Amino acid sequence: MQKGYWEEGSKLQFDGIVTATVETERGLVVRFEKTYFYPECGGQLADGGTVGDITILDAQQDEAGPYVVLPLGSSADVGLHLLCVVDAERRGRHTQLHSAQHILSRLLDDRGIRTLSFHMTEEEASIEVEATAVSGSVLTEIEDAVEQAIWRCLPVETLFVDRADIAAYDVRKVPELAGGPLRLVRIGDLDTNPCGGTHVASTGEIGAFAIIRSDKVRGNTRLYFVAGRTATAYYRQNDAVLREIEQQLTCGLGDILASIARLQQRDHDAARQVKGLLAMAADELAHQALDEIALHGVAVMVLDGVPTELARMVTAKLTSASGPLCILVYPGGGTDGQFVCSVPIGSEALLATFSARMKETFGAKSGGAGRVIQGKVDTRMTLDQLKPLLVTE
């Protein structure tokens, strides 16, 4: 089977002569005498497209060579000639990203930063480089250098050379191969590297390029980038988000950071005020609970629209109370409630009884240790329903 995409990477329509078919759980595997559908390999994603009037599900390769997968129920007889069309938009995104990766890796390699792996998605591509960190200033310089290489509109060529002749080429990295000619991708006077993927004909076809983020992986650094159509999609998405933020904050693009800073300060001030109000409310509720315990031996409260933290604050203030206390809070005022229950020293057995009663009657879940438990309940409860569960029979 011939890999037509190795020879003519720009060919997007061809007469596919079926040489073999196999029905699998995924669908019908179809092999052609010569194919221009690029299979997923080498970090580059698989081509899309159609065979006849059927959209392919996937393009892969195995020891027998590349193949496409058609939907279940498809049929194709050996020897049949089928019109095959490669998805130009999808292929274009992949070639732009892959060619940009060659340029990026070359320029990093010139700085002593070696590329270890390459990965691609439909939205972006990434490389893992042998460096614990790459500074922001270096990334900016590299990004500018990649753009300059793109603007030079360097020709991108495919060469097939014998391994014995490899020394005549400035090859960045020579892979271990069993034999046969080596396929090289040469980008003008900038870079030559063994590669089985598809590429643009000129670096000018890549268009835009940007390194969008980096992270740590296995002690190295992974750089994420966009190029061409993926760069356009990336900037459009970011622009849409920024415009929405502008509307939400009722400010211009240049004022977003200042608006966010004001909101952060406002949030900080509000949190401090809420903390003070919660402390005041906890003091008042603690006094009420002590009065209830003095009169009835037990204190039970059901509160709506307050933070769960308030229940814990009240319980913490009554560690030496002479009777059991349970505070049930519905923060959102709905049916999702959270409760805290505490008992005096020597009454720990009551907690186990209370927890069992809550689970049996209301399906509540709770846990804890010592004299305090916490739990959740997903139904509305009233004081009249809650109080008997804390009273010993």
Secondary structure, DSSP 8 states (H G I E B T S, - for coil): -EEHHHH-TT--EEEEEEEEEEE-SS-EEEEESEE----SBTTB----EEETTEE-SEEEEETTEEEEEE-TT----TT-EEEEEE-HHHHHHHHHHHHHHHHHHHHHHTTT--EEEEEE-SS-EEEEES-S---HHHHHHHHHHHHHHHHTT-BEEEEEE-GGGGGGS-BS-----SSS-EEEEEETTTEEEE--S---SBGGGT--EEEEEEEEETTEEEEEEEETHHHHHHHHHHHHHHHHHHHHHTS-GGGHHHHHHHHHHHHHHHHHHHHHHHHHHHHHHHHHHHHHHHHHS-EEEEEESS-HHHHHHHHHHTTT-SS-EEEEEETTSSS-EEEEEE--TT-HHHHHHHHHHHHHHH--EEEEETTEEEEEESS---HHHHGGGGS--
